[in-house]
């Protein structure tokens, strides 16, 4: 069994100079830009069992494979941001009611193997309870909800109990024929993402039995913020030519890694538990090469130990530049949509209107997933990062029913790159993305 440890990345920059009126000011800014900020820190682990750590590692493989599948399906050259962990939560709520081969497909594809419903629920609950408490300097909210069509179905009492106990989700009955139902669902999405995802549904299907939703919201300042006066417009080489983007700049003491495909940095937020990893293609390589390698090998250079140290990375004094950027993604913009992506990854029966084995959700009989969608957004600037995602699944009845000398490196992200945000002690990845400048 492959094990994948996610490496978190955190970005730190400050140091590019704006034009000044005097050479003295320019010299001061230059000296400030060259000042080395120590961003090395240790994280304290969330208490996962050994089996849950395997879940975390292998669910990260699902995350990396999802990034590869989405990248292959959406070859537009545009930037994207997704949260496969948000998808995991929605499918975890489906899995609670599944049986047979449908349950097997869900658990195998998500990286839970044959762990069983109870183990999956316990793992999801552990992350809901533990991740938001890792760092009081970081805001992380994980929320789940069920909106039930009161004309169509009643949820089974055991299912409702499981949703409340393991997913902190209370079922709410709505009249799906009323416009107020659409407003209620979209308002929930907006409220649980601080307004970053103001709408997740364009309309409501009155035949849907229930909508299952997950929202993840993340906001954190860099361990060392970028100074805005050191940000300036510079050339960014896109896949289709050059453009001008605001590049933040800072000299940092930071963990750095390089292989023949990409170089990478870990940029911490807050006190270092949460990080963003940025992976920049080496000469002659592309972001596709990075994503392909991650899908094949995971983080093959990473070993895990109880002190949350990532072997393969070493402290470097890095001359770092990173663009200030904002990306919005919607799986509906990919031709095959989220349902098609997940089918390509191996989850098929759950979407089958005749053969899905999900009998333990509703009183009237077995159901299937009739639609899925995710919207996500990220903002990266001198202060830090803010990211959010909402995933929705529509459920229908089956049709049949400092003082040390360190080596130095230059890491100028002035061309397309891959990134992810993760929590160091568990290794859990919550967001993955690609920035192309387009």
Phi and psi in degrees as a GROMACS rama.xvg file:
@    title "Ramachandran Plot"
@    xaxis  label "Phi"
@    yaxis  label "Psi"
@TYPE xy
-68.7072  148.134  UNK-2
-125.653  131.694  UNK-3
-121.66  122.692  UNK-4
-104.274  128.445  UNK-5
-90.7919  140.454  UNK-6
-101.621  129.902  UNK-7
-96.4968  153.771  UNK-8
-123.186  138.564  UNK-9
-137.073  143.425  UNK-10
-109.129  139.612  UNK-11
-137.553  129.279  UNK-12
-152.532  152.588  UNK-13
175.355  121.851  UNK-14
156.619  -1.00486  UNK-15
-84.3374  143.736  UNK-16
-101.895  139.235  UNK-17
-83.0742  157.035  UNK-18
-64.5076  139.547  UNK-19
-121.317  161.579  UNK-20
-81.4945  -21.6307  UNK-21
-129.152  150.404  UNK-22
-65.1769  -27.6573  UNK-23
-64.7785  -43.1656  UNK-24
-63.1951  -38.9628  UNK-25
-63.942  -39.3354  UNK-26
-65.714  -40.883  UNK-27
-61.6613  -44.5692  UNK-28
-64.1131  -39.196  UNK-29
-63.1921  -44.1972  UNK-30
-62.6  -38.1968  UNK-31
-66.4364  -39.2131  UNK-32
-65.4042  -29.9691  UNK-33
-85.9157  -8.06288  UNK-34
-63.6873  129.501  UNK-35
-87.882  126.379  UNK-36
-102.12  125.431  UNK-37
-79.8279  110.907  UNK-38
-113.037  14.6306  UNK-39
-80.1125  131.803  UNK-40
-153.951  163.755  UNK-41
-112.168  148.579  UNK-42
-107.209  152.56  UNK-43
-98.4348  134.91  UNK-44
-75.075  144.015  UNK-45
-72.4884  143.163  UNK-46
-81.7405  87.0646  UNK-47
-94.4243  144.48  UNK-48
-71.8809  168.161  UNK-49
-60.8326  -40.8058  UNK-50
-64.8516  -39.0473  UNK-51
-68.8349  -32.2265  UNK-52
-65.9204  -37.4282  UNK-53
-63.4392  -42.4892  UNK-54
-56.284  -47.177  UNK-55
-61.2607  -45.4  UNK-56
-62.3756  -45.4327  UNK-57
-80.7852  -26.7565  UNK-58
-68.5206  -28.5573  UNK-59
-64.9943  -32.8966  UNK-60
-63.7972  -41.3992  UNK-61
-56.8162  -43.2656  UNK-62
-59.8309  -47.7526  UNK-63
-68.0579  -37.8796  UNK-64
-68.8865  -34.9759  UNK-65
-63.3441  -43.7316  UNK-66
-58.7188  -42.3784  UNK-67
-63.5276  -46.2633  UNK-68
-63.8879  -43.1625  UNK-69
-67.7942  -38.5588  UNK-70
-64.8806  -40.8445  UNK-71
-67.679  -36.8363  UNK-72
-78.2246  -24.8717  UNK-73
-115.782  58.1763  UNK-74
-76.5466  65.7778  UNK-75
-103.631  -9.03331  UNK-76
80.9191  2.27077  UNK-77
-89.6556  157.311  UNK-78
-67.3321  156.229  UNK-79
-147.986  161.741  UNK-80
-145.328  129.817  UNK-81
-138.271  159.999  UNK-82
-124.209  91.158  UNK-83
-60.5354  -26.1004  UNK-84
-63.6658  -36.7049  UNK-85
-63.0736  -39.7793  UNK-86
-64.0304  -40.3301  UNK-87
-57.3883  -41.5135  UNK-88
-66.0661  -44.4303  UNK-89
-62.9276  -44.4939  UNK-90
-71.0246  -27.0111  UNK-91
-63.5853  -39.1049  UNK-92
-67.0404  -34.2898  UNK-93
-69.2375  -43.3546  UNK-94
-58.7828  -32.1581  UNK-95
-58.3717  -27.6586  UNK-96
-103.644  1.48644  UNK-97
-92.488  161.317  UNK-98
-140.925  173.379  UNK-99
58.2861  -142.706  UNK-100
-68.301  -28.2833  UNK-101
-62.435  -45.9235  UNK-102
-62.3316  -42.2615  UNK-103
-60.3636  -45.3506  UNK-104
-61.3097  -44.204  UNK-105
-61.6253  -50.6661  UNK-106
-69.5247  -39.3218  UNK-107
-64.2018  -46.1673  UNK-108
-67.6678  -37.0775  UNK-109
-77.725  -7.42024  UNK-110
93.1155  14.9315  UNK-111
-99.0971  0.280072  UNK-112
51.6995  -125.856  UNK-113
-111.135  40.6378  UNK-114
-64.8113  -30.9335  UNK-115
92.935  159.583  UNK-116
-59.8485  -44.7275  UNK-117
-61.2723  -43.159  UNK-118
-66.4351  -39.4023  UNK-119
-64.2153  -45.1157  UNK-120
-61.4913  -43.2587  UNK-121
-61.8845  -40.9929  UNK-122
-64.3764  -47.1425  UNK-123
-61.6275  -39.9141  UNK-124
-63.931  -41.0707  UNK-125
-59.8153  -41.0188  UNK-126
-70.8775  -40.9606  UNK-127
-58.991  -42.6055  UNK-128
-77.8594  -38.9366  UNK-129
-89.1743  -43.4613  UNK-130
-60.659  -41.8819  UNK-131
-65.3489  -16.3329  UNK-132
-99.3673  -1.20221  UNK-133
-62.9715  -40.3664  UNK-134
-143.321  116.611  UNK-135
-73.7235  -3.80582  UNK-136
-90.2111  -6.93324  UNK-137
-116.556  134.699  UNK-138
-96.7985  119.093  UNK-139
-134.213  123.31  UNK-140
-122.611  128.482  UNK-141
-119.112  119.868  UNK-142
-131.754  146.447  UNK-143
-130.936  152.175  UNK-144
-151.48  154.491  UNK-145
-129.572  125.51  UNK-146
-115.124  118.12  UNK-147
-106.416  135.205  UNK-148
-76.3274  105.075  UNK-149
-64.7466  -19.7318  UNK-150
-81.5173  -16.5046  UNK-151
-106.095  -38.4917  UNK-152
-158.315  163.407  UNK-153
-122.827  130.119  UNK-154
-71.4006  145.233  UNK-155
-65.0933  144.848  UNK-156
-62.6975  -38.3593  UNK-157
-66.5509  -38.8668  UNK-158
-63.3727  -44.9009  UNK-159
-61.1689  -39.2892  UNK-160
-64.8384  -42.274  UNK-161
-63.7503  -41.7131  UNK-162
-63.2016  -39.0922  UNK-163
-70.9439  -43.4984  UNK-164
-72.0969  -42.2325  UNK-165
-102.992  -23.2326  UNK-166
-120.578  3.30038  UNK-167
52.5658  37.1475  UNK-168
-114.478  122.761  UNK-169
-101.782  130.53  UNK-170
-72.8684  137.153  UNK-171
-124.653  126.76  UNK-172
-84.8708  132.871  UNK-173
-133.841  158.085  UNK-174
-91.3087  102.332  UNK-175
-68.3153  -10.3042  UNK-176
-85.4693  -8.62231  UNK-177
-98.6919  142.864  UNK-178
-64.1612  -21.3123  UNK-179
-66.6699  -25.2068  UNK-180
-66.7399  -43.0139  UNK-181
-61.6647  -43.0682  UNK-182
-63.1523  -40.0985  UNK-183
-62.8218  -43.2529  UNK-184
-69.5491  -45.4736  UNK-185
-66.9559  -35.5457  UNK-186
-65.6618  -36.3387  UNK-187
-61.6015  -45.051  UNK-188
-61.1127  -44.4408  UNK-189
-65.3081  -45.1198  UNK-190
-62.7088  -34.7508  UNK-191
-93.6728  5.68446  UNK-192
-127.593  19.2086  UNK-193
55.5396  34.9444  UNK-194
81.3534  0.354184  UNK-195
-70.9208  -32.1211  UNK-196
-117.783  85.1946  UNK-197
-73.1407  -18.4265  UNK-198
-149.934  129.737  UNK-199
-110.941  -25.8163  UNK-200
-119.882  138.074  UNK-201
-85.0323  -29.2307  UNK-202
-158.741  171.36  UNK-203
-114.631  133.539  UNK-204
-85.7264  115.516  UNK-205
-65.3562  -14.1162  UNK-206
-87.8057  -10.5071  UNK-207
-68.5151  138.341  UNK-208
-78.0666  -48.3814  UNK-209
-154.575  151.992  UNK-210
-108.244  127.668  UNK-211
-103.092  132.684  UNK-212
-132.314  146.426  UNK-213
-129.678  142.051  UNK-214
-130.347  136.704  UNK-215
-125.657  128.832  UNK-216
-127.05  131.236  UNK-217
-132.48  132.427  UNK-218
-146.862  126.74  UNK-219
-155.435  146.683  UNK-220
-88.6387  148.446  UNK-221
-60.0826  151.974  UNK-222
-57.6532  -33.2378  UNK-223
-134.326  113.696  UNK-224
-71.1976  153.756  UNK-225
-77.2748  142.643  UNK-226
-86.1618  122.748  UNK-227
-60.1822  -29.0276  UNK-228
-70.9367  -12.5886  UNK-229
-98.5665  8.0034  UNK-230
-95.4491  132.501  UNK-231
-147.23  159.794  UNK-232
-68.5283  127.531  UNK-233
-138.764  166.988  UNK-234
-72.4148  131.244  UNK-235
-119.986  121.202  UNK-236
-84.3183  105.066  UNK-237
-83.1933  177.281  UNK-238
-72.4015  -14.4526  UNK-239
-118.279  18.0461  UNK-240
133.326  -168.466  UNK-241
-103.728  150.183  UNK-242
-140.491  176.437  UNK-243
-110.821  129.656  UNK-244
-136.898  152.796  UNK-245
-73.6531  116.424  UNK-246
-103.732  125.153  UNK-247
-81.995  152.718  UNK-248
-144.976  136.698  UNK-249
-162.327  146.209  UNK-250
-91.3223  125.272  UNK-251
-134.76  148.874  UNK-252
-93.3684  112.085  UNK-253
-150.301  157.158  UNK-254
-73.6641  132.326  UNK-255
-136.152  146.358  UNK-256
-145.2  150.229  UNK-257
-148.737  135.143  UNK-258
-131.017  -166.251  UNK-259
-79.1109  -5.43687  UNK-260
-104.892  -39.019  UNK-261
-156.636  160.538  UNK-262
-108.175  154.42  UNK-263
-144.03  150.57  UNK-264
-130.057  153.512  UNK-265
-109.847  117.785  UNK-266
-111.472  114.052  UNK-267
-81.7898  149.313  UNK-268
-104.818  158.589  UNK-269
51.3474  -123.722  UNK-270
-97.4976  10.858  UNK-271
107.959  -5.04915  UNK-272
-67.169  -44.2601  UNK-273
-97.6428  142.078  UNK-274
-144.411  158.955  UNK-275
-114.661  130.88  UNK-276
-102.917  129.705  UNK-277
-113.574  129.719  UNK-278
-119.295  119.662  UNK-279
-110.769  127.562  UNK-280
-62.265  141.717  UNK-281
-74.7578  167.902  UNK-282
-54.1072  129.57  UNK-283
85.0581  -3.65667  UNK-284
-109.552  166.585  UNK-285
-130.723  173.409  UNK-286
-62.8872  -32.1644  UNK-287
-60.7769  -39.1523  UNK-288
-63.572  -39.5245  UNK-289
-63.6359  -49.044  UNK-290
-63.2983  -40.3514  UNK-291
-62.4719  -42.3788  UNK-292
-66.945  -42.1494  UNK-293
-62.3695  -38.6625  UNK-294
-66.4921  -38.4443  UNK-295
-75.8499  -44.1644  UNK-296
-116.886  -9.43694  UNK-297
63.9679  -149.869  UNK-298
-92.9799  80.0614  UNK-299
-67.9806  -13.0057  UNK-300
-99.9581  10.3263  UNK-301
-108.59  134.85  UNK-302
-119.272  149.561  UNK-303
-107.612  140.729  UNK-304
-142.265  172.176  UNK-305
-64.6293  -19.3491  UNK-306
-92.0675  10.3029  UNK-307
59.6039  38.0387  UNK-308
-92.1307  136.424  UNK-309
-102.785  104.891  UNK-310
-72.2384  145.697  UNK-311
107.97  -33.7418  UNK-312
-87.5651  144.091  UNK-313
-135.894  152.693  UNK-314
-65.8294  128.29  UNK-315
-133.115  150.483  UNK-316
-87.4304  110.291  UNK-317
-111.221  128.829  UNK-318
-82.9388  102.97  UNK-319
-111.779  131.86  UNK-320
-128.582  138.05  UNK-321
-145.378  136.809  UNK-322
-72.2838  146.959  UNK-323
-79.5565  125.907  UNK-324
-150.744  166.542  UNK-325
-142.787  132.59  UNK-326
-132.712  138.005  UNK-327
-125.183  134.841  UNK-328
-131.579  150.941  UNK-329
-142.904  120.022  UNK-330
-62.1566  -19.7912  UNK-331
-67.0022  -17.7901  UNK-332
-78.7867  -13.6849  UNK-333
-87.037  134.054  UNK-334
-50.3449  -42.5687  UNK-335
-89.4406  -5.91956  UNK-336
65.7356  -179.303  UNK-337
-66.5618  -37.1049  UNK-338
-60.1079  -45.5581  UNK-339
-63.9238  -39.5084  UNK-340
-61.0573  -45.7678  UNK-341
-70.2838  -33.8822  UNK-342
-62.8721  -42.2829  UNK-343
-62.9129  -24.8091  UNK-344
-88.6086  -8.43061  UNK-345
121.612  -3.06985  UNK-346
-95.6015  103.278  UNK-347
-119.595  -47.3085  UNK-348
-62.3859  -34.989  UNK-349
-60.6861  -23.3055  UNK-350
-99.6284  3.07339  UNK-351
-88.3571  120.125  UNK-352
-71.0554  -10.8368  UNK-353
-110.712  -31.53  UNK-354
-119.414  3.48111  UNK-355
-61.0032  139.279  UNK-356
-110.705  79.4588  UNK-357
-131.291  71.4335  UNK-358
-89.3286  -9.1308  UNK-359
-104.415  22.0263  UNK-360
-101.395  -47.413  UNK-361
-119.077  150.987  UNK-362
-65.6472  -35.1708  UNK-363
-78.3531  -14.4058  UNK-364
148.382  -172.484  UNK-365
-73.4692  153.507  UNK-366
-130.312  172.889  UNK-367
-141.737  165.98  UNK-368
-86.3712  115.745  UNK-369
-92.7041  -21.0364  UNK-370
-158.743  151.927  UNK-371
-143.867  150.654  UNK-372
-155.507  145.548  UNK-373
-133.436  136.228  UNK-374
-116.093  139.979  UNK-375
-144.273  157.304  UNK-376
-151.789  145.637  UNK-377
-139.668  143.166  UNK-378
-125.294  127.149  UNK-379
-123.946  124.977  UNK-380
-145.758  -167.769  UNK-381
-63.2586  -28.9999  UNK-382
-77.5378  -40.4517  UNK-383
164.678  -140.454  UNK-384
-136.995  146.668  UNK-385
-133.794  127.284  UNK-386
-142.818  150.018  UNK-387
-151.995  153.693  UNK-388
-149.247  144.356  UNK-389
-129.602  129.392  UNK-390
-116.831  135.541  UNK-391
-128.458  141.807  UNK-392
-127.175  130.55  UNK-393
-93.9098  131.516  UNK-394
-112.362  127.654  UNK-395
-122.521  158.188  UNK-396
-68.9135  149.873  UNK-397
-58.4348  149.528  UNK-398
-63.5388  -26.605  UNK-399
-83.4381  -8.24158  UNK-400
-104.495  -4.69696  UNK-403
-91.4376  143.875  UNK-404
-79.8411  122.274  UNK-405
-113.562  151.31  UNK-406
-63.3262  157.894  UNK-407
-115.764  154.133  UNK-408
-149.648  156.969  UNK-409
-113.005  129.321  UNK-410
-133.872  86.34  UNK-411
-103.466  104.006  UNK-412
-81.5949  65.0907  UNK-413
-105.491  23.9472  UNK-414
-152.597  169.17  UNK-415
-52.1522  143.986  UNK-416
-146.736  166.189  UNK-417
-111.235  146.36  UNK-418
-147.208  163.035  UNK-419
-155.065  151.996  UNK-420
-114.771  130.627  UNK-421
-147.972  169.622  UNK-422
-107.678  128.537  UNK-423
-70.0421  -40.2617  UNK-424
-71.7198  -34.6355  UNK-425
-92.3756  -25.0206  UNK-426
80.9187  7.51848  UNK-427
-74.9761  128.02  UNK-428
-91.7103  130.997  UNK-429
-108.997  -24.8202  UNK-430
-140.047  142.115  UNK-431
-129.536  148.431  UNK-432
-160.723  169.067  UNK-433
-133.508  133.512  UNK-434
-116.172  122.303  UNK-435
-113.418  -5.26049  UNK-436
85.6713  1.16487  UNK-437
